[in-house]
Amino acid sequence: MNFQFMRNRFTFYGLSISLIMVSILLLAIRGLNYGIDFKGGSIMHVRFVDESDENKVREVFKQIENERKLYFTSDQIIVQSVSGGQNREFIIQYPAPPLDTADNAEVHDRILSDLKRLAPFSDEALEVSNIGPTMGEELKKQGIQAALLSVIGILVYLAWRFELQSASGAIIALVHDLIVVLGAVSFLGLEFDITVLAAILTLLGYSVNDSIVVLDRIRENRKISKESNFAKVVDSSINQTLGRTLNTSITTLLALFSLLIIGGASIKGFATTLTIGCIVGTYSSIFIASPVLYEMTTRQDRPEE
């Protein structure tokens, strides 16, 4: 393969700038659909008398929703099976009601009463707790800090391990991925919970890993190649690693598609976010990180194409 990536780099710059602008507008206008972990809500740990599964629990809440007007839909609840619970023990999360504290207890009691009528559970194993908005705000703050610290840590390591130009190319590609993926999450209306935050942090590592493979090959070829035109060195390096990059991304996507199809609603946000991130990260490692390295290299070191 001998694709001329550097010759067409301005086309990719335009595409990426457009994606970033659209993503920023979406985040400014629509924002993120924060889940229970960030907005606050209620968590109940129940042990049903009969065996059940995630879909059956959702069906019960859908029935409650049809019988009694709830302030949330059955699609908004998060259902997780407890390991070792023999398909009877579940943790159920649902949003906090927009009411005062006195009315909240009455709402929770009605939900528990309806749930026990439709799906009997053991009172001894029942645990109910609430996540307040203050805790949710603290989680938001910690999530932002985790992302910023990850970016700073990656920049420092790459600048030490490689060179500032390579580190800058990888970080710009990383920020590009982060903004575009958050814009996609906003556009799709995915619930931004702790699993989506985990997917975002996973994406940071995946994106940098892809970029490093290409940037490292450029560094090696620059040392051993007799080619004086840096654009050709960059093109050659990307072409040499293209097969590896695509194979890695395709195998990762196959696993993520499996999670999307059979993983269930509880990890839908995680799988969807990682799927989008994998595609965007592969694109940026090829079309953003390397061209940025090329632009940041001095004119003396890169004669005109």
C-alpha positions in Angstrom: 0.0 0.0 0.0 1.2 3.5 -0.8 -1.5 5.9 0.2 -0.5 9.6 0.1 -1.7 10.7 3.6 0.3 13.9 3.9 -0.9 15.2 0.5 -4.5 14.9 1.7 -4.0 16.0 5.3 -5.9 19.2 5.0 -9.1 17.3 4.0 -8.8 15.3 7.2 -8.1 18.5 9.2 -11.3 20.0 7.8 -13.3 16.9 8.6 -11.9 16.7 12.2 -12.5 20.4 12.8 -16.1 20.0 11.6 -16.7 17.0 13.9 -15.2 18.9 16.9 -17.3 22.0 16.2 -20.5 19.9 15.9 -19.6 18.0 19.1 -19.0 21.2 21.1 -22.3 22.6 19.9 -24.1 19.4 20.9 -22.5 19.5 24.3 -23.3 23.2 24.8 -27.0 22.9 23.6 -28.0 19.3 24.6 -25.4 18.6 27.2 -24.9 15.1 28.6 -27.7 12.9 29.9 -26.3 12.2 33.3 -27.3 9.0 35.0 -28.1 8.2 38.6 -24.4 8.1 39.6 -24.1 11.8 38.8 -27.7 13.2 39.3 -28.5 11.2 42.4 -31.2 8.5 42.8 -32.2 5.4 44.7 -30.5 2.0 44.9 -32.2 -1.1 46.2 -30.7 -4.5 46.9 -33.4 -7.2 46.6 -33.5 -11.0 46.8 -36.5 -12.3 44.9 -38.3 -15.5 46.0 -38.3 -16.9 42.4 -35.5 -16.9 39.9 -35.4 -13.9 37.6 -33.2 -12.0 35.2 -32.7 -8.4 34.0 -35.4 -8.5 31.4 -38.0 -9.8 33.8 -37.2 -7.1 36.4 -37.6 -4.5 33.7 -40.9 -6.0 32.7 -42.1 -5.7 36.3 -41.2 -2.0 36.4 -42.9 -1.5 33.0 -46.0 -3.1 34.5 -45.8 -0.7 37.5 -45.3 2.1 35.1 -48.5 1.2 33.2 -50.5 0.8 36.4 -49.3 3.8 38.2 -47.8 7.0 36.6 -44.2 7.0 37.6 -41.8 9.9 37.4 -39.3 7.7 35.4 -39.6 5.0 32.7 -38.6 1.4 32.9 -35.8 2.2 30.4 -34.1 4.5 32.9 -33.6 1.9 35.6 -30.3 0.0 35.9 -30.5 -3.7 36.9 -27.4 -5.7 37.9 -27.3 -9.3 38.9 -25.4 -10.0 42.1 -22.7 -12.6 41.7 -23.5 -15.7 43.7 -27.1 -14.6 44.0 -28.5 -17.7 42.1 -30.4 -15.4 39.7 -32.5 -14.1 42.6 -30.4 -11.3 44.0 -30.3 -8.0 42.1 -29.3 -4.4 42.6 -31.8 -2.0 41.0 -31.1 1.7 40.5 -33.7 4.4 39.5 -33.7 8.2 39.4 -34.5 10.4 42.4 -37.9 12.0 42.3 -38.2 15.8 41.8 -39.9 16.1 45.2 -39.1 17.2 48.7 -37.6 14.8 51.3 -41.0 14.1 53.0 -42.6 13.0 49.7 -39.6 10.9 48.6 -40.2 8.3 51.3 -43.8 7.9 50.3 -42.8 7.4 46.6 -40.2 4.8 47.5 -42.7 3.0 49.7 -45.2 2.8 46.8 -42.6 1.5 44.4 -41.5 -1.2 46.9 -45.1 -2.2 47.6 -45.9 -2.6 43.9 -42.6 -4.5 43.3 -43.3 -6.9 46.1 -46.8 -7.5 44.8 -45.7 -8.3 41.3 -42.3 -10.0 42.2 -42.2 -11.1 45.8 -38.9 -10.6 47.6 -37.4 -11.3 51.0 -37.7 -8.4 53.5 -34.6 -9.6 55.4 -32.3 -9.1 52.4 -33.8 -5.7 51.4 -31.4 -2.8 51.4 -32.4 0.7 50.2 -30.0 3.7 49.9 -30.1 7.1 48.2 -27.4 9.0 46.3 -27.9 12.7 46.8 -27.1 15.4 44.2 -24.1 16.5 46.3 -22.5 13.1 45.9 -23.4 13.2 42.2 -21.6 16.5 41.8 -18.6 15.1 43.5 -18.5 12.2 41.1 -18.6 14.6 38.2 -15.7 16.6 39.6 -13.7 13.4 40.2 -14.5 12.2 36.6 -13.2 15.4 35.1 -10.1 15.3 37.3 -9.4 11.7 36.3 -9.6 12.5 32.5 -7.3 15.6 32.9 -4.8 13.7 35.0 -4.8 10.9 32.4 -4.1 13.4 29.6 -1.3 15.2 31.5 0.3 11.9 32.6 0.3 10.6 29.0 1.8 13.9 27.7 4.6 13.8 30.3 5.4 10.2 29.6 5.4 10.6 25.8 7.5 13.7 25.9 10.1 11.8 28.0 9.9 8.6 26.0 9.7 10.1 22.5 9.9 13.8 21.8 7.7 16.8 22.2 6.4 16.8 18.6 5.3 13.1 18.9 3.8 13.7 22.3 1.9 16.7 21.0 0.6 14.8 18.0 -0.7 12.0 20.3 -2.3 14.4 22.8 -4.0 16.4 20.1 -5.4 13.2 18.6 -6.5 12.2 22.2 -8.3 15.4 22.8 -9.9 15.1 19.4 -11.2 11.7 20.3 -12.5 12.8 23.7 -14.5 15.7 22.3 -15.9 13.8 19.3 -16.9 10.8 21.5 -18.6 13.0 24.1 -20.4 14.7 21.2 -21.6 11.4 20.0 -22.8 10.4 23.5 -24.8 13.6 23.6 -26.2 13.2 20.2 -27.4 9.6 20.9 -28.8 10.6 24.3 -26.8 7.8 26.1 -27.1 7.9 29.8 -23.8 9.1 31.1 -23.2 6.9 34.1 -20.1 5.5 35.8 -19.8 2.7 33.1 -19.7 5.4 30.3 -17.0 7.3 32.3 -15.0 4.0 32.5 -15.4 3.6 28.7 -14.1 7.2 28.2 -11.0 6.5 30.4 -10.4 3.2 28.6 -10.6 5.1 25.3 -7.8 7.4 26.4 -5.5 4.5 26.7 -6.6 2.8 23.5 -6.3 5.9 21.4 -2.8 6.6 22.6 -1.7 3.0 22.1 -2.8 3.2 18.4 -1.0 6.5 17.9 2.2 5.4 19.6 2.6 2.4 17.1 2.5 4.8 14.1 4.6 7.5 15.7 7.3 5.0 16.8 7.5 3.6 13.3 8.0 7.2 12.0 10.8 7.7 14.5 12.5 4.5 13.5 12.2 5.1 9.7 13.5 8.7 10.2 16.7 7.3 11.6 17.3 4.5 9.1 15.7 5.9 5.9 17.8 7.6 3.2 14.7 9.5 2.1 15.1 13.2 2.6 11.5 14.1 2.2 9.9 13.8 5.6 6.3 13.6 4.1 7.3 10.4 2.3 8.8 9.0 5.5 5.5 9.7 7.3 3.5 8.2 4.5 5.7 5.1 4.4 5.4 4.6 8.1 1.6 4.9 8.2 1.3 2.4 5.3 3.7 0.0 7.1 1.5 0.0 10.2 -1.9 0.3 8.5 -2.5 -3.4 8.4 -1.7 -3.8 12.1 -3.8 -0.9 13.1 -6.8 -2.0 11.1 -6.5 -5.7 12.3 -6.4 -4.5 15.9 -9.4 -2.3 15.5 -11.5 -4.9 13.7 -10.9 -7.6 16.3 -11.7 -5.1 19.1 -14.9 -4.0 17.2 -16.0 -7.7 16.9 -15.8 -8.1 20.7 -17.7 -4.7 21.2 -20.4 -5.7 18.7 -20.9 -8.9 20.7 -21.4 -6.8 23.8 -23.8 -4.5 22.0 -25.9 -7.4 20.7 -26.0 -9.8 23.8 -24.6 -7.7 26.6 -27.9 -6.3 27.8 -29.1 -2.8 28.7 -26.9 -2.4 31.8 -23.7 -2.2 29.6 -25.2 -0.7 26.5 -23.8 2.7 27.2 -20.3 1.3 27.9 -20.3 -0.9 24.8 -21.7 1.9 22.5 -19.2 4.5 23.8 -16.2 2.2 23.4 -17.4 1.2 19.9 -17.5 4.8 18.8 -14.2 5.5 20.5 -12.5 2.6 18.8 -13.6 3.9 15.4 -12.7 7.5 16.1 -9.4 6.5 17.8 -8.3 4.5 14.8 -9.1 7.4 12.5 -7.2 9.9 14.6 -4.1 7.7 15.0 -3.8 7.6 11.2 -5.1 11.0 10.0 -4.5 13.3 13.0 -1.5 12.3 15.1 1.0 11.8 12.3 0.0 14.9 10.3 0.3 17.0 13.5 3.8 15.6 14.0 4.6 16.5 10.4 3.3 20.1 10.9 5.3 20.5 14.1 8.6 19.4 12.5 10.7 22.4 11.4 10.8 23.3 7.7 14.5 22.5 7.6 13.8 18.9 8.6 10.9 18.4 6.2 11.5 19.8 2.6 8.4 20.6 0.6 6.6 17.6 -1.0 
